[in-house]
Amino acid sequence: MTLGSCQKWLDVQPEDRFTKDQVYNSASSVEEVVNGLYLKMGENQLYGNKLTLTDLEVMSHRFRIGTTSGYYYDLKEHNYEQKDVKNSFSGIWTNMYAIIANINDMINVLPTVNNGLTEQDKAQYIGQATGLRAFIHFDLLRLYGPAYTDETKVMSAIPYVNKLSTDIQPFLSSEMVIANILADIKKAKELLKNDPILTGDVPFKNNYFNYYAVVALEARVQQWAGNKEAALVAAKQVIAAQDKFPWVTHQKIAGNGSNPDRKFFTEVIFSVFNDKLYDIQRDYFGSNLSEEQILATGSGNLVSNIYENNESDYRYNFSWPFASTGMGYRTFVKFDDIPDVEILSRFMVPLIRISEMYYIAAESTTDQTEALNYLNTVRQHRNINGDISNYETLENELTKEYMKEFYGEGQVWFYYKRKQKANIFSVNTSNLSFFMTAEDYIIPIPLAETEGR
């Protein structure tokens, strides 16, 4: 897959783009544009690193920071006004809205061009783009907006940009942003009603924003907005398609010792690709790094606290082995390279998993037995013996599951924020706890976006 002209197109403003006939003149050029959207999402600045492997995890105190100054120290302390941190999140904001602008350009232009694509093909591409627009806006809201409550939902949050315009877009309340996201989700589902994933097994099904990714996003959004009944309906719809996202097996995880599937590829509903993934693994998680450089849980092996010393848990013994060189403690290898360069998951960064749908269902259902069954289903497929039988412990057990399941994927930050956790587990403190304020959970919007409004 090459960027070619689509990379050049993505790097300019829509009004400065090539003419629509040049950009969309064939089925292959349209596919190139769509691939370009996914590639931009997978870059280090966004979902290929900062919003998954590193920055949000550091903010969640998932990795020990061995310095008392610098970028990661400031992230850990939530010093958002520090220059490098401010610049980083300003860049994230700008890049995410740039992708949205290009999505809007495509949605606006594609229906009007005659390039050999059928109407169904166009609907497939526009459906993906519409779903991505909702997905990116939702993460902008989760990053820069407040946690969603009856009090905060009417407060100004972020702009929702769903049309091509050179005008400054108004900031909307969280409630209005959610309404716009759900409207785009509804459109995307209708456009993707003939998605091949619905009628059969599709190669590369988890590296495009497929129909089930849209429904999974709906479950996330409804849960964020406190609409448990709607969240449960959406989560159950994805769970009903479990055969399309089957549980990983021990054989696949072990990979015959040479090509382990530590990302649980078959369970991933949506992902992006980052061809710099192994540079990140080496530069941030490599066991030969110094204490000041490495992102790990430290010599106290505090990761064992997270996994409750359960050596049988697939997420623990395969992603956190003891280092064979360098550090004498467990290091994070979930995204380490594998010898077989043909394996599809090699550069994959997971963004939505089937397991999350079980967690959402467990939290959303009012049926206590059903809730425990959803939770225990995931635990059983992680090779954990002993079911949870006490419903009173459900929230605590779900918190532990999020901590175990999503290392290097950024989702724990959003879980803590949604729950407004005042105390989070920390590998950086002697008492393993870090106090969070409501302000710690809100990343400041770039000043240039708010001046003059």
ABEGO torsion letter per residue (X at the ends): XBAEAAAAAAABBAAABBBAAAAAABAAAAAAAAAAAAAAAABAABAAAAABAAAAAAAAGABBBABABEAAAAAAAGBAABAAAAAAAAAAAAAAAAAAAAAAAAAAAAAABBAGBBAAAAAAAAAAAAAAAAAAAAAAAAAABBBBBAAAAABBBBBBBABBBABBBBBBBAAAAAAAAAAAAAAAAAAAAABAAAABBBBGAAABBBAAAAAAAAAAAAAAAGBAAAAAAAAAAAAAAAAABBBBBAAAAAGGGABBBAAGAAABABBBBBAAAAAAAAAAABAABBAAABBBAEAAGAAAAAAGGBAABAAAAAABBBBABEBABBBBAAABBBABAABAAAABBBABBAAAAAAAAAAABABAAAAAAAAAAAAAAAGBBEBBABAAAAAAAAAAAAAAAABGAGAAAAAAAAAGBABBBBAABAAGBBBBBAAAABBBBBAAAABGX
